[in-house]
Amino acid sequence: MTHAIQIAHVHVAYGTSTVLHDINCSIAPGEVVVCIGPNGAGKSSLLRAIAGVVPLTHGQIHIHGDAIHALTPAQRAQRVAVVPQQVHMPTGFSVYDVVAMARYVHHPWYAPLRTHDHDIIVDALQRAGVSEFAHKLATQLSGGEQQRVAFARAIAQQPTVLILDESTAHLDLRHQYGIVQTVHQLARAGVTIVAAMHDINLAAVTAQRICLLDGGRLLMCGTPAEVLQAHHLSAVYQTPLQVVGRRDGQVPYFHIAVDGA
Amino acid sequence: MAYDEMHHKIRLAKYSAYAIALSVCGVLFVVGVMLGSVVIQPQTILAVLWGWLWGDIAPEIPSSVVTIITTIRLPRVLMVALAGAALASSGAAYQGLFRNPLADPYIIGVAAGAGLGAILAVALLGGAILAWYQLPLGAFAGALLVVVIVYVLARQHTGSTSNDLILAGVALGALANALTTFIMMRLGRQLSQLLGFLLGSTGSIGWNAVAILAVSVSVGMALLLVAARDLNVLLLTEEHALFLGIHVKYIRALVITGATLMTATAVAFHGLIGFVGIIVPHSMRLVVGGDHRRLIPLSAIAGAAFLLFADIIARTIQPPQELPVGIITACCGAPFFLWQLLSRRREG
């Protein structure tokens, strides 16, 4: 079986500083993988490498058998969609128009969007919970709402691989839950999900597999129960962590072990 | 359904904006041909135009009137309209490319670069024996050099390009203007003629110039319209545009070439006319939103109308003297620009 994503011996450097060292990982179609690790661990760099927007100094990344750097930007965008960490909304565009940008890549510059595209856009707006804002100017939304618009846009690309870079960071609990549910729905439909998260407990309920990164290296990759162990995480985050409970008797919940807690 | 209703409204707004802009443009065009040392009635103008197009001018119209219309006023007014269209639509395109609503060809130094290129062409090649293509070609080279330098300087940092862009543009524009003034002083004898050039003079224009400007506006507009849809995505930052499958380098090249070609040719024949490229796209954005597929063509029409209006004022405010049209656009544009700065500051 072809892997959805195959990462082999990947090194990435910005200038003289190497941010990813020899990353190896294979991800199956429909799998939900979450990368965790402290700031500067290389999570975003890894996601950007998978999206094909940073050059690799060494190694290869294949998406469904195609080398990501051999694809044109249009071919890449039809396979991989990204919800970026920093969302920018353009002035003078409605939310609908912003999400519609996801469909540009499917048509030449002179061709208008079709009814089929319109249906995909409306569905994406609903899945991301932003239908009610469709007519509003995108710049008038709050940070969390804008992040959901970016999520809707990524869904409207109809990718086989969806990358979420801290995409739940600005969201309240209800919408974090909504995104996690949508992610699971998409995964069941065969979309491969790779996300970076800071919230370990959210990662635990989202992921089928967790990759722990630190200093540009992939330290561990396994089920949440395997990776999320207090001694591993305390060492990597350099913060005393404590397990306060387990979901299904397996996946642990953490909080920071404040003195006397 | 609500979405269809919304799109219907947008279509309606778009078509009525086009219709209004075109009508205003048409009226100002006729008024522009009417006014001058001899005032010509609109029906005479239409009769001459009609007859001239079909090669059959009614014999009761005096030949002096026909000459005034076809050799002086018509090329001049066409030239003004084309320059206005060029500056406004390239302003809209630069604003999209630089993700900055203040990126006007004048403010980012491109117009000054074009002026320097044009003056250099005059100085090096000699004004009298200038071939038809040398002036616009010199202007295009100067403008392209400036826009590329400004672009490279401004995109060192990701995200907003506001401050870097304006600083780089102002610095390079000032340098280009200083060099232009220096060359003008050296040229001495042609000073008054060149001064008119720098302040935006619209006099003494022939059909050749109209033809050159018309061709470069057509080519420039075609390039911008091909890039317009994907330029929308570039507003999100270049990396996000890549995520959405946009061929960033290709779109960037199209926009820079198209907008700079139009700006340079307009400057080559008209001199420096500021603020058209900022007032017009900004106002049109309020009417039809940010989508460049609507914004660029509408800005072109409205830009033509605005410059026709400024030209009419420049000719009639102090007859028989003609003011450079750049003075009028600056008087309208500078307060607008300051108001923009203040309202941006209020927004935080």
Interface residues (C-beta under 8 A of the other chain):
Chain A: R48 A51 V53 T72 P73 A74 Q75 R76 A77 Q78 V80 A81 V82 P84 Q86 H88 M89 P90 T91 G92 F93 S94 Y96 D97 M101 A102 Y104 V105 W109 H118 V122 A134 H135 R153 Q157
Chain B: A2 Y3 M6 P101 G159 V226 A227 A228 R229 D230 N232 V233 L235 L236 T237 E239 H240 L242 F243 L244 G245 I246 H247 V248 R285 G289 G290 D291 L295
